[in-house]
């Protein structure tokens, strides 16, 4: 199912059913049902269909004593950043950084204090560009899995079964709600200790982050979900909401931080006719300053990773293929494309962060099919923008990397139904090319090599000026900011 078909299916269910009646232990759980529907519709192989019996219990995740001491030492901070360990994967000046959040820290008004936190999952907290406090918790079993049903769930499930090739497992959604409650309680404690004016995070649409959004709502703290990839035109977590309660869904963030105007427009236009649309998260254009750093030469361009990426090509024409997390979008199509491509090409195959546990299988598959014609591990480990600087063309099913590639003068060939559905307009105006078959991919690449690439700035998909970020930060933290004739004259706009 394409993303377009998936969001339209979800929207039709949302319009037809009284989703406010779905409640579990006092929580309105439609956002959790919607997340389950979205995941099953677009990635059916990646989502469980029944609750594991080992998880049939009610648990809490209170701070450990060490975790309390760390936060007490931090004290009150004006702005709180919540980082996922998997997102701290880029490097600058030999220090690891989070490309979505760390540049925002650099552009904060100088008179504001901040704190970055990460859940402790065994990762190293050394050599970070911006230090992070580990959130140390302990698991506490509260009791057995509750027998209380989700109100009106069976009625909803009959409608789902009529519209989708599946129905949802009641206990999976109930478990999601219990996880949300556990993390809401954890984050309420964290927020009470830090007392921030606002919180910034990425990827709100899974239960722990729904709990974080709920905690922010309970403390009247803005929760800003920062764009981390493709979030419009068809994305079940952001677009095609048809109904909001008058006070909004408390498991959603208060703000959607967008890279550029197209994403903002897709989000806002898709829900313009929604009931109580004014209670929806506010979409703001804040840009992607990490990309701006690469483009203006302030550091990342000079790191050894760029030279390493170029060295991988060994004089061959490099093609970067970025994979998507959907099971059917693994390397199979890329392998067929490689087999039909000139032998003097080298294919940089970059796995999605969610595919870490499949890397060994990918390597075995590639080695058996196209030995010596690809690079997988280094292409996945090195920074994306380093790989783009070393590549002549980019191939993907539907990754937002297609827009990022334009800023490095690298054209993109999309393939598959999803790419066509999501980027149809950009394909029509020749911003991107689309291959109907794997065998067509090398032909399109050959035609693109050496030809001019679409002007990235004219797409407006990503704003890279620091002034755009500074303005958005100011409006979230301090209210509407006056317009100036020159954005670069804004206070703190040119901090580095």
ABEGO torsion letter per residue (X at the ends): XBAAAAAAAAAAAAAABBAAABBBGGBBAAAAAAAAAAAAAABAAABBABBBAAABBBBBBBBBAAAAAAAAAAEBBABBBBBBAAABABBBGGBBBBAAAAAAAAABBAABBBBBBBBBAGBBABGBABBBBBBBBBBBBAEBBBABBBBGAAAAAAAAAAABABBBBAAAAAAAAAAAAAAAAAAAAAAAAAGBABBBBBGABBAAAAAAAAAAAAAGBBBBBBBAEBAOABBAAABGBABBBAAEBAABBABBBBABAAAAAAAAAAAAABBGAAABBBBBBAEBAAAAAAAAGBGAAABAAAAAAAAAAGGBBBBBBBBBABAAABAAAAAAAAAABBAABBBBBBBBAAAAAAAAAAAAAAAAABBGABBAAAAAABBAAAAAAABABBBBAABAAAAAAAAAGBBBBBBEAAAAAAAAAAAAAGABBBBABAAAAAAAAAAABGBBBBBAAAAGABBABAAAAAAAAAAAAAEBBBBBABAAABBGAABX
